[in-house]
Amino acid sequence: MQVLFFGATADAVGMREVEIDFSADAKAADAFAAIVQKFPQLARHKLLFAVNQEYADGGETIKNGDELAVFTAVSGG
């Protein structure tokens, strides 16, 4: 599965994308936890996730070919 990193997350892991294998029909929350475990430096950030360019809350079922994105929450005023 392709995992994309944006902004500060790309800086933290030192790359913009990586391929990671997940079990078939995994829950997005499990994939997100595996990503943070693989790249523990991400734990220092307030993270948001997306599955196939849609914000994800972790309950989504992911499948082979899906795209996961990891980025930091941005606030402004």
PyMOL Python script that loads the backbone (N, CA, C, O; Angstrom):
from pymol import cmd

cmd.read_pdbstr("""\
ATOM      1  N   MET A   1       0.840  -1.159   0.000  1.00  0.00           N
ATOM      2  CA  MET A   1       0.000   0.000   0.000  1.00  0.00           C
ATOM      3  C   MET A   1       0.897   1.238   0.000  1.00  0.00           C
ATOM      4  O   MET A   1       1.916   1.275   0.689  1.00  0.00           O
ATOM      5  N   GLN A   2       0.519   2.219  -0.756  1.00  0.00           N
ATOM      6  CA  GLN A   2       1.310   3.446  -0.822  1.00  0.00           C
ATOM      7  C   GLN A   2       0.918   4.364   0.334  1.00  0.00           C
ATOM      8  O   GLN A   2      -0.259   4.660   0.540  1.00  0.00           O
ATOM      9  N   VAL A   3       1.917   4.802   1.074  1.00  0.00           N
ATOM     10  CA  VAL A   3       1.718   5.747   2.165  1.00  0.00           C
ATOM     11  C   VAL A   3       2.444   7.031   1.782  1.00  0.00           C
ATOM     12  O   VAL A   3       3.641   7.018   1.493  1.00  0.00           O
ATOM     13  N   LEU A   4       1.702   8.142   1.784  1.00  0.00           N
ATOM     14  CA  LEU A   4       2.256   9.440   1.429  1.00  0.00           C
ATOM     15  C   LEU A   4       2.409  10.287   2.683  1.00  0.00           C
ATOM     16  O   LEU A   4       1.554  10.266   3.568  1.00  0.00           O
ATOM     17  N   PHE A   5       3.503  11.029   2.749  1.00  0.00           N
ATOM     18  CA  PHE A   5       3.761  11.931   3.873  1.00  0.00           C
ATOM     19  C   PHE A   5       3.794  13.360   3.346  1.00  0.00           C
ATOM     20  O   PHE A   5       4.384  13.635   2.300  1.00  0.00           O
ATOM     21  N   PHE A   6       3.158  14.262   4.078  1.00  0.00           N
ATOM     22  CA  PHE A   6       3.099  15.659   3.674  1.00  0.00           C
ATOM     23  C   PHE A   6       3.610  16.556   4.790  1.00  0.00           C
ATOM     24  O   PHE A   6       3.485  16.234   5.971  1.00  0.00           O
ATOM     25  N   GLY A   7       4.195  17.700   4.395  1.00  0.00           N
ATOM     26  CA  GLY A   7       4.629  18.705   5.353  1.00  0.00           C
ATOM     27  C   GLY A   7       5.624  18.182   6.358  1.00  0.00           C
ATOM     28  O   GLY A   7       6.621  17.551   6.005  1.00  0.00           O
ATOM     29  N   ALA A   8       5.335  18.458   7.632  1.00  0.00           N
ATOM     30  CA  ALA A   8       6.248  18.093   8.713  1.00  0.00           C
ATOM     31  C   ALA A   8       6.423  16.584   8.832  1.00  0.00           C
ATOM     32  O   ALA A   8       7.463  16.122   9.302  1.00  0.00           O
ATOM     33  N   THR A   9       5.429  15.811   8.417  1.00  0.00           N
ATOM     34  CA  THR A   9       5.589  14.359   8.507  1.00  0.00           C
ATOM     35  C   THR A   9       6.636  13.872   7.512  1.00  0.00           C
ATOM     36  O   THR A   9       7.397  12.953   7.812  1.00  0.00           O
ATOM     37  N   ALA A  10       6.679  14.484   6.331  1.00  0.00           N
ATOM     38  CA  ALA A  10       7.706  14.126   5.339  1.00  0.00           C
ATOM     39  C   ALA A  10       9.086  14.482   5.872  1.00  0.00           C
ATOM     40  O   ALA A  10      10.039  13.722   5.697  1.00  0.00           O
ATOM     41  N   ASP A  11       9.193  15.627   6.516  1.00  0.00           N
ATOM     42  CA  ASP A  11      10.472  16.022   7.107  1.00  0.00           C
ATOM     43  C   ASP A  11      10.879  15.053   8.214  1.00  0.00           C
ATOM     44  O   ASP A  11      12.050  14.694   8.330  1.00  0.00           O
ATOM     45  N   ALA A  12       9.911  14.630   9.027  1.00  0.00           N
ATOM     46  CA  ALA A  12      10.208  13.754  10.158  1.00  0.00           C
ATOM     47  C   ALA A  12      10.699  12.384   9.702  1.00  0.00           C
ATOM     48  O   ALA A  12      11.620  11.830  10.303  1.00  0.00           O
ATOM     49  N   VAL A  13      10.102  11.831   8.650  1.00  0.00           N
ATOM     50  CA  VAL A  13      10.497  10.492   8.213  1.00  0.00           C
ATOM     51  C   VAL A  13      11.563  10.521   7.123  1.00  0.00           C
ATOM     52  O   VAL A  13      12.157   9.490   6.807  1.00  0.00           O
ATOM     53  N   GLY A  14      11.808  11.692   6.551  1.00  0.00           N
ATOM     54  CA  GLY A  14      12.867  11.824   5.556  1.00  0.00           C
ATOM     55  C   GLY A  14      12.503  11.331   4.170  1.00  0.00           C
ATOM     56  O   GLY A  14      13.381  11.076   3.346  1.00  0.00           O
ATOM     57  N   MET A  15      11.195  11.195   3.907  1.00  0.00           N
ATOM     58  CA  MET A  15      10.749  10.776   2.578  1.00  0.00           C
ATOM     59  C   MET A  15       9.312  11.238   2.375  1.00  0.00           C
ATOM     60  O   MET A  15       8.606  11.574   3.326  1.00  0.00           O
ATOM     61  N   ARG A  16       8.907  11.246   1.134  1.00  0.00           N
ATOM     62  CA  ARG A  16       7.541  11.661   0.798  1.00  0.00           C
ATOM     63  C   ARG A  16       6.581  10.491   0.635  1.00  0.00           C
ATOM     64  O   ARG A  16       5.371  10.654   0.791  1.00  0.00           O
ATOM     65  N   GLU A  17       7.104   9.325   0.328  1.00  0.00           N
ATOM     66  CA  GLU A  17       6.234   8.159   0.198  1.00  0.00           C
ATOM     67  C   GLU A  17       7.010   6.881   0.459  1.00  0.00           C
ATOM     68  O   GLU A  17       8.234   6.825   0.337  1.00  0.00           O
ATOM     69  N   VAL A  18       6.246   5.855   0.826  1.00  0.00           N
ATOM     70  CA  VAL A  18       6.824   4.549   1.109  1.00  0.00           C
ATOM     71  C   VAL A  18       5.744   3.500   0.839  1.00  0.00           C
ATOM     72  O   VAL A  18       4.552   3.781   0.965  1.00  0.00           O
ATOM     73  N   GLU A  19       6.158   2.321   0.475  1.00  0.00           N
ATOM     74  CA  GLU A  19       5.241   1.193   0.318  1.00  0.00           C
ATOM     75  C   GLU A  19       5.296   0.362   1.597  1.00  0.00           C
ATOM     76  O   GLU A  19       6.377   0.002   2.063  1.00  0.00           O
ATOM     77  N   ILE A  20       4.129   0.060   2.161  1.00  0.00           N
ATOM     78  CA  ILE A  20       4.052  -0.755   3.362  1.00  0.00           C
ATOM     79  C   ILE A  20       2.990  -1.819   3.133  1.00  0.00           C
ATOM     80  O   ILE A  20       1.917  -1.532   2.603  1.00  0.00           O
ATOM     81  N   ASP A  21       3.293  -3.045   3.531  1.00  0.00           N
ATOM     82  CA  ASP A  21       2.327  -4.138   3.396  1.00  0.00           C
ATOM     83  C   ASP A  21       1.458  -4.219   4.643  1.00  0.00           C
ATOM     84  O   ASP A  21       1.959  -4.206   5.767  1.00  0.00           O
ATOM     85  N   PHE A  22       0.165  -4.304   4.431  1.00  0.00           N
ATOM     86  CA  PHE A  22      -0.802  -4.493   5.507  1.00  0.00           C
ATOM     87  C   PHE A  22      -1.631  -5.722   5.171  1.00  0.00           C
ATOM     88  O   PHE A  22      -1.734  -6.104   4.005  1.00  0.00           O
ATOM     89  N   SER A  23      -2.216  -6.336   6.175  1.00  0.00           N
ATOM     90  CA  SER A  23      -3.050  -7.506   5.921  1.00  0.00           C
ATOM     91  C   SER A  23      -4.301  -7.088   5.151  1.00  0.00           C
ATOM     92  O   SER A  23      -4.743  -5.942   5.234  1.00  0.00           O
ATOM     93  N   ALA A  24      -4.855  -8.026   4.411  1.00  0.00           N
ATOM     94  CA  ALA A  24      -6.056  -7.754   3.629  1.00  0.00           C
ATOM     95  C   ALA A  24      -7.199  -7.352   4.544  1.00  0.00           C
ATOM     96  O   ALA A  24      -7.392  -7.928   5.615  1.00  0.00           O
ATOM     97  N   ASP A  25      -7.941  -6.368   4.113  1.00  0.00           N
ATOM     98  CA  ASP A  25      -9.109  -5.882   4.851  1.00  0.00           C
ATOM     99  C   ASP A  25      -8.776  -5.400   6.263  1.00  0.00           C
ATOM    100  O   ASP A  25      -9.561  -5.588   7.193  1.00  0.00           O
ATOM    101  N   ALA A  26      -7.621  -4.785   6.411  1.00  0.00           N
ATOM    102  CA  ALA A  26      -7.234  -4.213   7.702  1.00  0.00           C
ATOM    103  C   ALA A  26      -8.050  -2.945   7.958  1.00  0.00           C
ATOM    104  O   ALA A  26      -8.531  -2.304   7.023  1.00  0.00           O
ATOM    105  N   LYS A  27      -8.193  -2.602   9.202  1.00  0.00           N
ATOM    106  CA  LYS A  27      -8.826  -1.337   9.558  1.00  0.00           C
ATOM    107  C   LYS A  27      -7.791  -0.224   9.437  1.00  0.00           C
ATOM    108  O   LYS A  27      -6.607  -0.432   9.704  1.00  0.00           O
ATOM    109  N   ALA A  28      -8.240   0.931   9.042  1.00  0.00           N
ATOM    110  CA  ALA A  28      -7.336   2.059   8.861  1.00  0.00           C
ATOM    111  C   ALA A  28      -6.593   2.378  10.157  1.00  0.00           C
ATOM    112  O   ALA A  28      -5.411   2.719  10.116  1.00  0.00           O
ATOM    113  N   ALA A  29      -7.258   2.274  11.298  1.00  0.00           N
ATOM    114  CA  ALA A  29      -6.600   2.565  12.577  1.00  0.00           C
ATOM    115  C   ALA A  29      -5.396   1.654  12.803  1.00  0.00           C
ATOM    116  O   ALA A  29      -4.378   2.095  13.338  1.00  0.00           O
ATOM    117  N   ASP A  30      -5.503   0.396  12.402  1.00  0.00           N
ATOM    118  CA  ASP A  30      -4.384  -0.531  12.549  1.00  0.00           C
ATOM    119  C   ASP A  30      -3.228  -0.130  11.636  1.00  0.00           C
ATOM    120  O   ASP A  30      -2.064  -0.204  12.029  1.00  0.00           O
ATOM    121  N   ALA A  31      -3.552   0.291  10.423  1.00  0.00           N
ATOM    122  CA  ALA A  31      -2.519   0.746   9.491  1.00  0.00           C
ATOM    123  C   ALA A  31      -1.839   1.994  10.022  1.00  0.00           C
ATOM    124  O   ALA A  31      -0.616   2.116   9.952  1.00  0.00           O
ATOM    125  N   PHE A  32      -2.624   2.923  10.553  1.00  0.00           N
ATOM    126  CA  PHE A  32      -2.046   4.157  11.081  1.00  0.00           C
ATOM    127  C   PHE A  32      -1.122   3.859  12.257  1.00  0.00           C
ATOM    128  O   PHE A  32      -0.052   4.455  12.376  1.00  0.00           O
ATOM    129  N   ALA A  33      -1.539   2.931  13.131  1.00  0.00           N
ATOM    130  CA  ALA A  33      -0.694   2.544  14.273  1.00  0.00           C
ATOM    131  C   ALA A  33       0.599   1.911  13.784  1.00  0.00           C
ATOM    132  O   ALA A  33       1.664   2.159  14.350  1.00  0.00           O
ATOM    133  N   ALA A  34       0.518   1.095  12.738  1.00  0.00           N
ATOM    134  CA  ALA A  34       1.713   0.454  12.194  1.00  0.00           C
ATOM    135  C   ALA A  34       2.663   1.489  11.589  1.00  0.00           C
ATOM    136  O   ALA A  34       3.882   1.351  11.690  1.00  0.00           O
ATOM    137  N   ILE A  35       2.109   2.510  10.970  1.00  0.00           N
ATOM    138  CA  ILE A  35       2.941   3.573  10.391  1.00  0.00           C
ATOM    139  C   ILE A  35       3.689   4.312  11.495  1.00  0.00           C
ATOM    140  O   ILE A  35       4.885   4.575  11.371  1.00  0.00           O
ATOM    141  N   VAL A  36       2.986   4.646  12.572  1.00  0.00           N
ATOM    142  CA  VAL A  36       3.638   5.354  13.690  1.00  0.00           C
ATOM    143  C   VAL A  36       4.658   4.445  14.369  1.00  0.00           C
ATOM    144  O   VAL A  36       5.693   4.923  14.833  1.00  0.00           O
ATOM    145  N   GLN A  37       4.384   3.148  14.435  1.00  0.00           N
ATOM    146  CA  GLN A  37       5.356   2.219  15.013  1.00  0.00           C
ATOM    147  C   GLN A  37       6.604   2.143  14.142  1.00  0.00           C
ATOM    148  O   GLN A  37       7.720   2.087  14.658  1.00  0.00           O
ATOM    149  N   LYS A  38       6.420   2.139  12.835  1.00  0.00           N
ATOM    150  CA  LYS A  38       7.557   2.066  11.918  1.00  0.00           C
ATOM    151  C   LYS A  38       8.354   3.373  11.925  1.00  0.00           C
ATOM    152  O   LYS A  38       9.571   3.366  11.745  1.00  0.00           O
ATOM    153  N   PHE A  39       7.662   4.483  12.132  1.00  0.00           N
ATOM    154  CA  PHE A  39       8.294   5.807  12.160  1.00  0.00           C
ATOM    155  C   PHE A  39       7.930   6.495  13.477  1.00  0.00           C
ATOM    156  O   PHE A  39       7.087   7.392  13.488  1.00  0.00           O
ATOM    157  N   PRO A  40       8.557   6.084  14.590  1.00  0.00           N
ATOM    158  CA  PRO A  40       8.159   6.591  15.910  1.00  0.00           C
ATOM    159  C   PRO A  40       8.308   8.106  16.063  1.00  0.00           C
ATOM    160  O   PRO A  40       7.679   8.702  16.937  1.00  0.00           O
ATOM    161  N   GLN A  41       9.125   8.727  15.229  1.00  0.00           N
ATOM    162  CA  GLN A  41       9.270  10.170  15.304  1.00  0.00           C
ATOM    163  C   GLN A  41       7.952  10.890  14.977  1.00  0.00           C
ATOM    164  O   GLN A  41       7.797  12.066  15.307  1.00  0.00           O
ATOM    165  N   LEU A  42       7.028  10.214  14.349  1.00  0.00           N
ATOM    166  CA  LEU A  42       5.726  10.812  14.044  1.00  0.00           C
ATOM    167  C   LEU A  42       4.888  11.022  15.299  1.00  0.00           C
ATOM    168  O   LEU A  42       3.991  11.865  15.305  1.00  0.00           O
ATOM    169  N   ALA A  43       5.166  10.275  16.353  1.00  0.00           N
ATOM    170  CA  ALA A  43       4.384  10.374  17.584  1.00  0.00           C
ATOM    171  C   ALA A  43       4.480  11.753  18.216  1.00  0.00           C
ATOM    172  O   ALA A  43       3.648  12.104  19.052  1.00  0.00           O
ATOM    173  N   ARG A  44       5.470  12.534  17.838  1.00  0.00           N
ATOM    174  CA  ARG A  44       5.630  13.889  18.393  1.00  0.00           C
ATOM    175  C   ARG A  44       4.701  14.899  17.725  1.00  0.00           C
ATOM    176  O   ARG A  44       4.648  16.055  18.147  1.00  0.00           O
ATOM    177  N   HIS A  45       3.982  14.492  16.708  1.00  0.00           N
ATOM    178  CA  HIS A  45       3.120  15.387  15.936  1.00  0.00           C
ATOM    179  C   HIS A  45       1.647  15.053  16.167  1.00  0.00           C
ATOM    180  O   HIS A  45       1.290  13.915  16.472  1.00  0.00           O
ATOM    181  N   LYS A  46       0.816  16.061  16.015  1.00  0.00           N
ATOM    182  CA  LYS A  46      -0.632  15.836  15.987  1.00  0.00           C
ATOM    183  C   LYS A  46      -0.969  15.467  14.552  1.00  0.00           C
ATOM    184  O   LYS A  46      -0.907  16.306  13.654  1.00  0.00           O
ATOM    185  N   LEU A  47      -1.324  14.211  14.344  1.00  0.00           N
ATOM    186  CA  LEU A  47      -1.461  13.679  12.995  1.00  0.00           C
ATOM    187  C   LEU A  47      -2.909  13.597  12.533  1.00  0.00           C
ATOM    188  O   LEU A  47      -3.830  13.385  13.322  1.00  0.00           O
ATOM    189  N   LEU A  48      -3.072  13.769  11.246  1.00  0.00           N
ATOM    190  CA  LEU A  48      -4.324  13.493  10.556  1.00  0.00           C
ATOM    191  C   LEU A  48      -4.020  12.465   9.478  1.00  0.00           C
ATOM    192  O   LEU A  48      -2.896  12.378   8.984  1.00  0.00           O
ATOM    193  N   PHE A  49      -5.025  11.697   9.125  1.00  0.00           N
ATOM    194  CA  PHE A  49      -4.848  10.646   8.132  1.00  0.00           C
ATOM    195  C   PHE A  49      -5.952  10.735   7.091  1.00  0.00           C
ATOM    196  O   PHE A  49      -7.048  11.228   7.354  1.00  0.00           O
ATOM    197  N   ALA A  50      -5.634  10.249   5.915  1.00  0.00           N
ATOM    198  CA  ALA A  50      -6.632  10.155   4.854  1.00  0.00           C
ATOM    199  C   ALA A  50      -6.472   8.807   4.155  1.00  0.00           C
ATOM    200  O   ALA A  50      -5.372   8.264   4.053  1.00  0.00           O
ATOM    201  N   VAL A  51      -7.591   8.291   3.681  1.00  0.00           N
ATOM    202  CA  VAL A  51      -7.607   7.086   2.863  1.00  0.00           C
ATOM    203  C   VAL A  51      -8.225   7.482   1.526  1.00  0.00           C
ATOM    204  O   VAL A  51      -9.368   7.936   1.461  1.00  0.00           O
ATOM    205  N   ASN A  52      -7.450   7.301   0.469  1.00  0.00           N
ATOM    206  CA  ASN A  52      -7.916   7.658  -0.876  1.00  0.00           C
ATOM    207  C   ASN A  52      -8.438   9.100  -0.934  1.00  0.00           C
ATOM    208  O   ASN A  52      -9.499   9.372  -1.497  1.00  0.00           O
ATOM    209  N   GLN A  53      -7.672  10.007  -0.342  1.00  0.00           N
ATOM    210  CA  GLN A  53      -7.919  11.447  -0.373  1.00  0.00           C
ATOM    211  C   GLN A  53      -9.175  11.872   0.384  1.00  0.00           C
ATOM    212  O   GLN A  53      -9.736  12.935   0.117  1.00  0.00           O
ATOM    213  N   GLU A  54      -9.615  11.042   1.328  1.00  0.00           N
ATOM    214  CA  GLU A  54     -10.739  11.373   2.205  1.00  0.00           C
ATOM    215  C   GLU A  54     -10.252  11.281   3.647  1.00  0.00           C
ATOM    216  O   GLU A  54      -9.612  10.302   4.030  1.00  0.00           O
ATOM    217  N   TYR A  55     -10.560  12.315   4.454  1.00  0.00           N
ATOM    218  CA  TYR A  55     -10.185  12.241   5.858  1.00  0.00           C
ATOM    219  C   TYR A  55     -10.665  10.920   6.444  1.00  0.00           C
ATOM    220  O   TYR A  55     -11.754  10.446   6.121  1.00  0.00           O
ATOM    221  N   ALA A  56      -9.844  10.330   7.308  1.00  0.00           N
ATOM    222  CA  ALA A  56     -10.153   9.035   7.888  1.00  0.00           C
ATOM    223  C   ALA A  56     -10.183   9.124   9.404  1.00  0.00           C
ATOM    224  O   ALA A  56      -9.376   9.818  10.022  1.00  0.00           O
ATOM    225  N   ASP A  57     -11.145   8.397   9.995  1.00  0.00           N
ATOM    226  CA  ASP A  57     -11.219   8.354  11.458  1.00  0.00           C
ATOM    227  C   ASP A  57     -10.668   7.047  12.020  1.00  0.00           C
ATOM    228  O   ASP A  57     -10.618   6.866  13.237  1.00  0.00           O
ATOM    229  N   GLY A  58     -10.258   6.142  11.146  1.00  0.00           N
ATOM    230  CA  GLY A  58      -9.664   4.879  11.563  1.00  0.00           C
ATOM    231  C   GLY A  58     -10.582   3.693  11.409  1.00  0.00           C
ATOM    232  O   GLY A  58     -10.115   2.554  11.421  1.00  0.00           O
ATOM    233  N   GLY A  59     -11.866   3.920  11.264  1.00  0.00           N
ATOM    234  CA  GLY A  59     -12.813   2.824  11.147  1.00  0.00           C
ATOM    235  C   GLY A  59     -12.942   2.249   9.751  1.00  0.00           C
ATOM    236  O   GLY A  59     -13.591   1.222   9.553  1.00  0.00           O
ATOM    237  N   GLU A  60     -12.334   2.900   8.796  1.00  0.00           N
ATOM    238  CA  GLU A  60     -12.428   2.457   7.409  1.00  0.00           C
ATOM    239  C   GLU A  60     -11.673   1.147   7.204  1.00  0.00           C
ATOM    240  O   GLU A  60     -10.639   0.912   7.830  1.00  0.00           O
ATOM    241  N   THR A  61     -12.192   0.305   6.332  1.00  0.00           N
ATOM    242  CA  THR A  61     -11.485  -0.897   5.920  1.00  0.00           C
ATOM    243  C   THR A  61     -10.633  -0.531   4.714  1.00  0.00           C
ATOM    244  O   THR A  61     -11.126   0.043   3.743  1.00  0.00           O
ATOM    245  N   ILE A  62      -9.349  -0.869   4.786  1.00  0.00           N
ATOM    246  CA  ILE A  62      -8.461  -0.560   3.671  1.00  0.00           C
ATOM    247  C   ILE A  62      -8.159  -1.840   2.906  1.00  0.00           C
ATOM    248  O   ILE A  62      -8.175  -2.944   3.451  1.00  0.00           O
ATOM    249  N   LYS A  63      -7.887  -1.649   1.642  1.00  0.00           N
ATOM    250  CA  LYS A  63      -7.591  -2.813   0.815  1.00  0.00           C
ATOM    251  C   LYS A  63      -6.403  -2.519  -0.080  1.00  0.00           C
ATOM    252  O   LYS A  63      -5.982  -1.371  -0.224  1.00  0.00           O
ATOM    253  N   ASN A  64      -5.872  -3.566  -0.674  1.00  0.00           N
ATOM    254  CA  ASN A  64      -4.733  -3.438  -1.564  1.00  0.00           C
ATOM    255  C   ASN A  64      -5.045  -2.398  -2.642  1.00  0.00           C
ATOM    256  O   ASN A  64      -6.116  -2.423  -3.247  1.00  0.00           O
ATOM    257  N   GLY A  65      -4.114  -1.501  -2.872  1.00  0.00           N
ATOM    258  CA  GLY A  65      -4.303  -0.465  -3.871  1.00  0.00           C
ATOM    259  C   GLY A  65      -4.771   0.852  -3.299  1.00  0.00           C
ATOM    260  O   GLY A  65      -4.726   1.869  -3.990  1.00  0.00           O
ATOM    261  N   ASP A  66      -5.221   0.866  -2.050  1.00  0.00           N
ATOM    262  CA  ASP A  66      -5.620   2.128  -1.432  1.00  0.00           C
ATOM    263  C   ASP A  66      -4.395   2.988  -1.173  1.00  0.00           C
ATOM    264  O   ASP A  66      -3.274   2.491  -1.073  1.00  0.00           O
ATOM    265  N   GLU A  67      -4.632   4.268  -1.068  1.00  0.00           N
ATOM    266  CA  GLU A  67      -3.569   5.239  -0.780  1.00  0.00           C
ATOM    267  C   GLU A  67      -3.836   5.837   0.591  1.00  0.00           C
ATOM    268  O   GLU A  67      -4.926   6.345   0.857  1.00  0.00           O
ATOM    269  N   LEU A  68      -2.833   5.773   1.456  1.00  0.00           N
ATOM    270  CA  LEU A  68      -2.927   6.389   2.774  1.00  0.00           C
ATOM    271  C   LEU A  68      -2.060   7.637   2.789  1.00  0.00           C
ATOM    272  O   LEU A  68      -0.961   7.648   2.235  1.00  0.00           O
ATOM    273  N   ALA A  69      -2.560   8.683   3.425  1.00  0.00           N
ATOM    274  CA  ALA A  69      -1.798   9.916   3.551  1.00  0.00           C
ATOM    275  C   ALA A  69      -1.691  10.281   5.014  1.00  0.00           C
ATOM    276  O   ALA A  69      -2.638  10.115   5.782  1.00  0.00           O
ATOM    277  N   VAL A  70      -0.519  10.783   5.394  1.00  0.00           N
ATOM    278  CA  VAL A  70      -0.249  11.199   6.769  1.00  0.00           C
ATOM    279  C   VAL A  70       0.202  12.649   6.714  1.00  0.00           C
ATOM    280  O   VAL A  70       1.107  13.000   5.956  1.00  0.00           O
ATOM    281  N   PHE A  71      -0.436  13.493   7.525  1.00  0.00           N
ATOM    282  CA  PHE A  71      -0.065  14.903   7.553  1.00  0.00           C
ATOM    283  C   PHE A  71      -0.361  15.466   8.925  1.00  0.00           C
ATOM    284  O   PHE A  71      -1.058  14.840   9.724  1.00  0.00           O
ATOM    285  N   THR A  72       0.167  16.648   9.201  1.00  0.00           N
ATOM    286  CA  THR A  72      -0.035  17.274  10.494  1.00  0.00           C
ATOM    287  C   THR A  72      -1.234  18.211  10.435  1.00  0.00           C
ATOM    288  O   THR A  72      -1.555  18.792   9.399  1.00  0.00           O
ATOM    289  N   ALA A  73      -1.875  18.331  11.579  1.00  0.00           N
ATOM    290  CA  ALA A  73      -2.984  19.277  11.697  1.00  0.00           C
ATOM    291  C   ALA A  73      -2.413  20.689  11.570  1.00  0.00           C
ATOM    292  O   ALA A  73      -1.365  21.004  12.134  1.00  0.00           O
ATOM    293  N   VAL A  74      -3.108  21.515  10.833  1.00  0.00           N
ATOM    294  CA  VAL A  74      -2.676  22.894  10.631  1.00  0.00           C
ATOM    295  C   VAL A  74      -3.774  23.787  11.150  1.00  0.00           C
ATOM    296  O   VAL A  74      -4.950  23.593  10.845  1.00  0.00           O
ATOM    297  N   SER A  75      -3.380  24.769  11.939  1.00  0.00           N
ATOM    298  CA  SER A  75      -4.388  25.719  12.423  1.00  0.00           C
ATOM    299  C   SER A  75      -3.965  27.118  11.994  1.00  0.00           C
ATOM    300  O   SER A  75      -2.790  27.401  11.763  1.00  0.00           O
ATOM    301  N   GLY A  76      -4.917  27.931  11.904  1.00  0.00           N
ATOM    302  CA  GLY A  76      -4.634  29.309  11.492  1.00  0.00           C
ATOM    303  C   GLY A  76      -5.764  30.207  11.942  1.00  0.00           C
ATOM    304  O   GLY A  76      -6.750  29.763  12.530  1.00  0.00           O
ATOM    305  N   GLY A  77      -5.596  31.451  11.656  1.00  0.00           N
ATOM    306  CA  GLY A  77      -6.650  32.345  12.118  1.00  0.00           C
ATOM    307  C   GLY A  77      -6.768  33.540  11.253  1.00  0.00           C
ATOM    308  O   GLY A  77      -7.611  34.401  11.501  1.00  0.00           O
TER     309      GLY A  77
END
""", "prot")
cmd.dss("prot")
cmd.show_as("cartoon", "prot")
cmd.util.cbc("prot")
cmd.orient("prot")
